[in-house]
């Protein structure tokens, strides 16, 4: 089969590789769509401590089952499926408490096993048994199904910070994750949703998602513009959806009393100041 193999930092090569072999409890999926996550871009540019190159990345995957082991009874050949990439151990303390997302021994499809930037992918038996295969409803495209993984992260974040009816929500970062947060916050009943970014092009592309206010924080002071729009009301929830130390700092300064903030970003080897 063909696969996009990361052979070295910033060296991605499309080449022929061996087809995956299906074990008795495994499933082989023909990949129809695999979206590019920010983590994939970060690994492409800088590598990953858990990934030994060469490696096939990609964990936001949708496709069709084309082969299954003899012990797989709950799926059929031809089923359209979305793949949840995190395989929990179901044995550690977190798993036993029902919080598999914090599993100490998670195996990640696309990191620890070959990912979806290929024609076919093997879903190991443990993932099949853990519920990693989710049937795609009729009428939903493979392309949309592939992004349900990041959408699930967005939903989990808003449930954790309790976005609710009447809230003022500030989203910093107008990429795909930030845009999903805007749409979901509006759907959950937020009164005012503000989207900020330093990239005017991204803000223009995001106009169709229906934020109440768009702020280019490279051209104006974010706090001034936001408080002007809200008539002095700070945010009940601030969501940081970009890798920026300043954005995290701003999120704390723009949060109202009793408010909550969540950061969907990774900042390495940096220190934060003035967070009183």
N, C-alpha and C positions, 0 to 999 in steps of 0.2 A: 504494500500500500504506500501511498504518498503521505508524507508528514512534514510539517515545518519544525525542524530540529534546531534548538539553540545549541550550537556547537561550542561557542565561546561568548564572552561578553560582547554584545553588539554584533554578533555573527549568527544570523538566522538563515538556515539553508533548507529549501524544499528538496526532499530527496526520497528515494525508495528505502523503506525499512520493512522488517518482517511483520507480517500480520499477527495480531494477538491470538493466543491460543485459549480456547474456552475450556475451563475445568468443569467438574460435575455440578458445582454450585454457582458458576459464573454466568455472566451475560455479555454478549458482544453487541455493541450499539454502532450502527452506521451514523456518523456525525453529519447532521444536516445544517447545524449552526453552532458556532462557538464564538461568543463575543470576547473582546479583549478587555481585561480588567486592568486597573491601575497597577495592581500587583505584578501582572505580567510585564508591563512596561518597565517597572522598577527592577524586576529580575533581569530583563533584557539589558538594561543600562548598567546595573551594578552587581548582578548575581544575587544569590540567596544562600544563607548559611546552611540550609538543609538540602540544597539541590546540587548534585554532582553532575557536571556537564560531560557529554552531551545529554540533552533532555528534551522531552516534548512537553511544552506548557499547555495551559488552557483548562479552566475549570468551570466556565459558564456555558454549559453544554446542553443541547437538545438534539434528539435523533430518533432513529427507529431500531428496534430490536431485530437483529438478523440471525442470531444464534443464541441458544441457551443450553446450559448443562442439564443433565437428566434429573437433577434434584430440584430444579426450578419449576415450581408448579403454579405460581401466582402471576406469571406473565406469559404472553404468547409471542411467537414470531409475528412481526408486523406491528406490534404495539408502538405507539409514539410516546416517547418518554423524555422528561426533563431529569437532569442528574443533580442531586444535592451532593456537593463534593467532599464534605467533612464526614469521615467515618469514625465515630466514637468507639471507645473500647467497651463501654457498658459495664466496666468493672471498678473504675476508680471512684473516689468519694463523690466527685461532682456528678458523674453519671448515675450513681446510686441515688442521688438526690434529685434526679430528673433534669439536670442542667448539663446535658451533653455538649452544649456549645462551649463549655469551659473544660472539657475533658483534658486530662493530663497527657493522654496518649493518642491524641487524634492523628489519624492518617488522612492526608489531604490529597485527593485526586488532582493531578496537575503539578503537585510538588513532590510528594513521596512516591507516586505512581505516574506512569505516562498519562498525559492529558489529552485534551480534545482538539489540538491543532493537528489533526490527522483524519484520515478517511474513516478509521474505525478505532474504537476504544473498548478495552475490557473493563467491565465493572465486576470487581471481585466479590466472592460469595458473601463476605462479611458486610459489604455495602448493600448488596441485594437484600440480605436479611435485616439490615438496619433501617430499611426504608429509603435508601438513597434514590431509588427509581420512582418517579412520580408521573403518573399517566397524564398526558397532555389532553385537555378537553377538545372536542371537535370544534373546529372553527378558529382555533388559536394557532397562529403560524409558528414554525420552528424558531424564527428570528425573535419573536416576542417571548416565546417560552424560554429561550436561552437567558434572557435578562431577568427572569424571575428570581434567580439566585441573588443578585444585588438588590432587587426589590425586597426580598425577604430580609436582607440586612437593614434596609431603610425602615421597614415595618417594625422590626425588632427594636430599632433605635427609638422610634416614636412611641412605642409602647413603654419603653423604659423611662423616657422623660415625660410621658403622659401628656402628649399634645391633645388638647380637648377644645370643645366649643367655647368660643369667646377669646381664645388666646391670641396674643401678639407673638408671632414667630419670625425670627430672623434666621435666614439660611445664608451662610457665607461660602461661596463656591458654586458657580453656575455650570458645572460639568454634569454628566449624566446622573450621578448620585444626588447632587444638589437639586437638580430639576425634579427627580423623583420625590424628594422631600417636600418640595413646594406643592406638587400635585396631591400628595398624600395628606399634608397638613390642611389643605383646603377641603379635602374630602372628609377629614375628621372634624371639621367645623371651626377651624381657626378663623378668627375675625379679621386679622390682618397678617398677611404673609409678605415679608420683604426679602428680596434676593439681591445679594451683593457679590461683586466680583471685580477684579482689576482689569479684566479683559472685555472691552466693549463689544467685540464680535460675539463672544459667548453670551453676553447679556441680550444682544439683538436676536440671536438664535433662540434664546429662552423666552422671548416675548409671547410665544404662542401657548405657553403652559399656564398663563393666567395668574402670575404673582401680582400683588396689589401695588408694589413699588419696586423699581429697579434702581440700584445704586452702583455707580462706578467708583469704587473706593480709591482708585488711582488718580481721580480727578477732583475728588471732594473728600472731606473728612466724614468717615462713615457715621460716627456718632452724631455729628451735627445734622446730617441729612436725615438720618433715621428719626431722631427726636423731633425734628421739624415736621416730618410726615405724621408721626404719631401724637403730635402736640404734647411732647414731653414724657410720653409713656415709654418706659423701657420694655424689653422683651420678656415674656413669660418663659419662652424657650428659645435658646440659641443653638443652632446646629452648624458645626464646622465641617464642611465637606471639601476641604482642600488642605494640602500639606504646607501650612504656613504658621510659623510661630506667632506672627503678628495677629493672625486671625484668631488664634486661641486666646491671646491677650485681649483682643477686642471683645471676644465672646463673654469674658468675665466682667468687663467694664460695662457692657450693654445689657447685662442681666438684671432684671428687677428683683426686689426682695422676694424670697421664696421661689424664685425661678429655677429652671434646670437647664443644663447645657450638656451636649454630647458631641464628642469629637470622633469623626470617621476619618482619621488621618494617622500618619506615622511620622513622628519627628524624632530623628536619631541624633544623639550626641549634642544636645542643646540644653541650655538651662533657661528657666523662666524666672523673671523678676517681676516685682510690683504686682503680685497677685493677692494683695490684702482684700 
